[in-house]
Amino acid sequence: MKILFVNACFIDQFLLTDNFEEKKWHVHSKYKNSFNIQDERKQQLVVITTTNYPFMPNGIYLQADSFSQMLSTIEIGEQITWNHNCVHFSKNHLLLIHAKTYSSLVDTGPSSLIETSKENLLSYSDSLVKETGSQQSIAQFLEDANPFKESIVALCSENHSQQKSGLDFLMGRGMGLTPSGDDMIVGHLAARFLLNEKSSLLMNLLLTNLLAEQSVTTDISKHYLLCALSGRFSEPVLKLIEGLSTTSSEEKIEQIVKEVISVGHTSGVDLLAGFITTTKILSSK
């Protein structure tokens, strides 16, 4: 049997901490352009994909040909060992030692929402026709009453019962690997980090739901929600937060938004809907 040694090109620096060494893992799921591995306690998920995709929390990125070779030889459920900067599969060894690192952590330094950048975001979003998971454009979503929007509004409250009702409606609601409601929650949390409006009440509620024995959402969505709780987001979302905390031209905001909404089928646009709704409410307090 031919053993394949593959060098990772990029890795989230969070994965190089002691948390990830000497653990048993398995192949959780595989798709055309990515596969996921999960630790035996089901507390951590890592996405392995190609350098054609934006950086994600817990990501490992390979050259496209190396990725294709790996994908063809792994099996769902296959046992993996992670130690000494190497992930050992039954037919492959993924070497992490030469990978360049990136950070998925939002910059927690002093920043504030720049009003002109916010107006550029709202102006451009009005022209977007791509539909959210609630089958409305961003402009329609922001304008009309709908249960998804009302639930995000509830999350913006500091009232326990309102926040709980918002989470109960949104979590796990919708189709796909990351349901629309979950993507909107990630967008909501990203906006709270931008505005320095973190809610310990909401974070505890969400964490309790995610760590419950029977979570209402998918493992993959649970992973991104847990990352968002700790201020870790995809590269496009980090760019959006940075773009709004500096003076950004219409063109720059447009480019950032295009990167956000290009993620997944509706994941990016759902995240943007949650982000903008929250930003409008909390920044006008």
C-alpha positions as CSV (number, residue, x, y, z in Angstrom):
1,M,0.0,0.0,0.0
2,K,1.4,3.4,-1.0
3,I,1.6,5.8,1.9
4,L,1.1,9.5,1.0
5,F,2.9,12.3,2.8
6,V,1.2,15.7,2.3
7,N,2.3,19.1,3.4
8,A,-0.3,21.6,4.6
9,C,0.1,25.1,3.1
10,F,-1.9,27.0,5.7
11,I,-3.3,26.3,9.2
12,D,-5.3,28.2,11.7
13,Q,-2.7,28.9,14.5
14,F,-5.3,27.8,17.0
15,L,-4.8,24.2,15.8
16,L,-1.1,24.3,16.9
17,T,-2.0,24.6,20.6
18,D,-1.7,21.7,23.0
19,N,-5.4,21.1,22.8
20,F,-5.0,19.3,19.5
21,E,-2.0,17.0,20.2
22,E,-2.2,13.4,21.4
23,K,-5.9,13.1,20.6
24,K,-7.8,10.5,18.7
25,W,-9.8,11.8,15.8
26,H,-12.0,10.4,13.0
27,V,-13.1,11.4,9.6
28,H,-16.5,13.1,10.3
29,S,-17.7,13.9,6.7
30,K,-16.4,14.4,3.2
31,Y,-17.6,16.5,0.3
32,K,-16.4,17.5,-3.2
33,N,-14.1,20.3,-2.0
34,S,-13.6,19.6,1.7
35,F,-13.6,17.0,4.5
36,N,-14.0,17.4,8.2
37,I,-12.3,15.5,11.1
38,Q,-13.7,15.4,14.6
39,D,-12.1,14.6,18.0
40,E,-13.4,11.6,19.9
41,R,-15.1,13.7,22.5
42,K,-16.9,15.5,19.7
43,Q,-15.8,18.9,21.0
44,Q,-13.7,20.0,18.0
45,L,-14.2,19.9,14.3
46,V,-11.4,20.7,11.8
47,V,-12.1,21.5,8.1
48,I,-9.5,20.4,5.5
49,T,-9.9,22.0,2.1
50,T,-7.9,23.7,-0.7
51,T,-6.2,27.0,-1.0
52,N,-9.0,28.1,-3.3
53,Y,-11.2,28.8,-0.3
54,P,-11.1,31.6,2.3
55,F,-9.7,30.9,5.7
56,M,-12.1,29.4,8.2
57,P,-11.8,28.7,12.0
58,N,-10.0,25.4,12.6
59,G,-9.0,25.2,8.9
60,I,-6.1,23.3,7.2
61,Y,-5.4,24.2,3.6
62,L,-3.7,22.0,1.0
63,Q,-2.7,22.4,-2.7
64,A,-5.6,21.2,-4.9
65,D,-3.8,18.1,-6.2
66,S,-2.7,17.0,-2.8
67,F,-6.2,17.5,-1.5
68,S,-7.7,15.4,-4.3
69,Q,-5.3,12.6,-3.6
70,M,-6.2,12.6,0.1
71,L,-9.9,12.8,-0.5
72,S,-9.8,9.7,-2.7
73,T,-8.1,7.6,0.0
74,I,-10.0,8.6,3.2
75,E,-13.2,7.0,4.5
76,I,-15.9,8.4,6.7
77,G,-15.4,7.0,10.2
78,E,-11.7,6.3,9.6
79,Q,-9.6,6.6,12.8
80,I,-6.9,9.3,12.9
81,T,-4.1,10.1,15.3
82,W,-2.9,13.7,15.8
83,N,0.6,14.2,17.3
84,H,3.9,16.0,16.8
85,N,2.6,18.4,14.1
86,C,1.3,15.5,12.0
87,V,-2.1,14.1,11.4
88,H,-1.9,10.3,10.7
89,F,-4.6,8.7,8.6
90,S,-4.5,5.0,7.6
91,K,-3.1,5.8,4.1
92,N,-1.8,9.4,4.6
93,H,0.3,11.5,6.8
94,L,-0.6,15.2,6.8
95,L,2.4,17.3,7.9
96,L,1.6,20.6,9.6
97,I,5.2,21.7,10.4
98,H,5.8,23.7,7.3
99,A,2.3,25.3,7.1
100,K,2.0,29.1,7.3
101,T,-0.3,30.2,10.1
102,Y,-3.2,32.6,10.1
103,S,-5.5,33.8,12.8
104,S,-9.3,33.4,12.9
105,L,-9.6,35.5,16.0
106,V,-11.3,38.9,15.7
107,D,-9.1,41.9,16.7
108,T,-10.3,42.8,20.2
109,G,-8.3,46.1,20.2
110,P,-10.2,49.4,20.6
111,S,-12.4,50.0,17.5
112,S,-15.7,51.5,16.7
113,L,-18.2,51.5,13.9
114,I,-17.5,54.2,11.3
115,E,-20.8,55.7,10.3
116,T,-19.8,56.4,6.6
117,S,-18.7,52.7,6.3
118,K,-21.9,51.6,7.8
119,E,-23.9,53.7,5.3
120,N,-21.9,52.3,2.4
121,L,-22.8,48.8,3.7
122,L,-26.5,49.6,3.9
123,S,-26.5,51.3,0.5
124,Y,-24.9,48.3,-1.2
125,S,-27.0,45.7,0.6
126,D,-30.1,47.4,-0.7
127,S,-29.1,46.4,-4.3
128,L,-28.4,42.7,-3.5
129,V,-30.8,40.3,-5.1
130,K,-29.4,37.1,-3.7
131,E,-32.0,35.5,-1.4
132,T,-31.6,34.6,2.3
133,G,-32.8,31.2,3.6
134,S,-36.1,33.0,4.4
135,Q,-36.4,33.6,0.6
136,Q,-36.1,37.3,0.7
137,S,-33.3,39.6,-0.5
138,I,-31.4,41.5,2.2
139,A,-33.3,44.7,1.4
140,Q,-36.7,42.8,1.8
141,F,-35.4,41.1,4.9
142,L,-34.5,44.4,6.5
143,E,-37.7,46.1,5.4
144,D,-40.4,43.5,6.0
145,A,-41.6,41.7,9.1
146,N,-40.6,38.0,9.2
147,P,-40.0,35.5,11.9
148,F,-36.2,35.3,11.3
149,K,-35.8,39.0,11.6
150,E,-38.0,39.2,14.7
151,S,-35.9,36.5,16.3
152,I,-32.7,38.5,15.6
153,V,-34.4,41.5,17.1
154,A,-35.1,39.4,20.2
155,L,-31.4,38.4,20.4
156,C,-30.6,42.2,20.6
157,S,-32.7,42.5,23.8
158,E,-31.1,42.0,27.2
159,N,-34.2,40.2,28.3
160,H,-33.6,36.5,29.1
161,S,-37.0,35.2,27.8
162,Q,-36.8,37.2,24.6
163,Q,-33.2,36.0,23.9
164,K,-34.3,32.5,24.6
165,S,-37.3,32.7,22.3
166,G,-35.0,34.1,19.5
167,L,-32.5,31.3,19.9
168,D,-35.3,28.7,20.1
169,F,-36.6,29.8,16.7
170,L,-33.3,30.3,14.9
171,M,-31.2,27.4,16.1
172,G,-31.1,24.6,13.6
173,R,-33.8,26.2,11.4
174,G,-33.4,25.8,7.7
175,M,-31.7,23.5,5.3
176,G,-28.0,22.6,4.7
177,L,-24.9,21.9,6.6
178,T,-25.2,25.2,8.4
179,P,-29.0,26.1,8.7
180,S,-30.0,29.6,7.9
181,G,-31.0,30.4,11.5
182,D,-27.5,29.4,12.7
183,D,-25.8,31.5,10.1
184,M,-27.8,34.5,11.2
185,I,-26.8,33.9,14.9
186,V,-23.1,33.9,13.7
187,G,-23.7,37.2,12.0
188,H,-25.4,38.5,15.1
189,L,-22.4,37.6,17.3
190,A,-20.0,39.1,14.8
191,A,-21.9,42.4,15.0
192,R,-21.7,42.3,18.8
193,F,-17.9,41.9,18.6
194,L,-17.7,44.9,16.1
195,L,-19.8,47.1,18.4
196,N,-18.3,45.8,21.7
197,E,-21.8,44.8,22.8
198,K,-21.2,41.3,24.0
199,S,-24.0,39.8,26.1
200,S,-22.9,37.3,28.7
201,L,-26.6,36.3,29.1
202,L,-27.0,35.4,25.5
203,M,-23.6,33.7,25.3
204,N,-24.4,31.5,28.3
205,L,-27.8,30.6,26.8
206,L,-26.3,29.7,23.4
207,L,-23.4,27.7,25.0
208,T,-25.9,25.7,27.1
209,N,-27.9,24.9,24.0
210,L,-24.8,23.9,22.0
211,L,-23.4,21.6,24.8
212,A,-26.7,19.9,25.5
213,E,-26.6,16.1,24.9
214,Q,-29.1,16.4,22.0
215,S,-28.2,19.6,20.1
216,V,-30.9,20.8,17.7
217,T,-28.3,21.6,15.0
218,T,-25.7,19.9,12.9
219,D,-22.1,19.2,14.1
220,I,-20.7,21.5,11.5
221,S,-23.0,24.4,12.4
222,K,-22.3,23.7,16.1
223,H,-18.6,24.1,15.4
224,Y,-19.0,27.6,13.8
225,L,-21.4,28.8,16.5
226,L,-18.9,27.7,19.2
227,C,-16.1,29.5,17.3
228,A,-18.2,32.6,17.0
229,L,-18.8,32.6,20.8
230,S,-15.1,32.9,21.3
231,G,-14.6,35.6,18.7
232,R,-13.4,33.3,15.9
233,F,-14.8,33.9,12.4
234,S,-14.1,33.2,8.7
235,E,-11.7,35.5,6.8
236,P,-14.6,37.4,5.0
237,V,-16.3,38.1,8.3
238,L,-13.1,39.4,9.8
239,K,-12.6,41.6,6.8
240,L,-16.2,42.9,7.2
241,I,-15.6,43.8,10.8
242,E,-12.3,45.5,10.0
243,G,-13.9,47.4,7.0
244,L,-16.6,48.8,9.2
245,S,-14.2,49.9,11.9
246,T,-12.1,51.9,9.4
247,T,-13.1,54.5,6.8
248,S,-13.9,52.3,3.8
249,S,-14.9,53.4,0.3
250,E,-18.1,52.1,-1.4
251,E,-15.9,49.9,-3.6
252,K,-14.1,48.3,-0.7
253,I,-17.3,47.5,1.2
254,E,-18.8,46.1,-2.1
255,Q,-15.8,43.8,-2.5
256,I,-16.0,42.6,1.2
257,V,-19.7,41.9,1.0
258,K,-19.2,39.9,-2.2
259,E,-16.7,37.7,-0.4
260,V,-19.1,37.3,2.5
261,I,-22.1,36.2,0.4
262,S,-20.1,33.9,-1.8
263,V,-19.8,31.5,1.1
264,G,-22.1,28.5,0.7
265,H,-25.5,28.5,-1.0
266,T,-27.2,30.9,1.4
267,S,-24.7,30.8,4.4
268,G,-23.0,34.1,3.6
269,V,-26.1,36.1,2.8
270,D,-27.9,34.7,5.9
271,L,-24.9,35.7,8.0
272,L,-25.0,39.2,6.5
273,A,-28.7,39.4,7.2
274,G,-28.1,38.7,10.9
275,F,-25.1,41.0,11.0
276,I,-26.8,44.0,9.4
277,T,-30.0,43.6,11.4
278,T,-28.0,43.6,14.6
279,T,-25.7,46.4,13.6
280,K,-28.7,48.7,12.8
281,I,-30.4,47.9,16.1
282,L,-27.5,48.0,18.5
283,S,-25.7,51.0,16.9
284,S,-28.8,53.2,17.2
285,K,-29.2,52.7,20.9
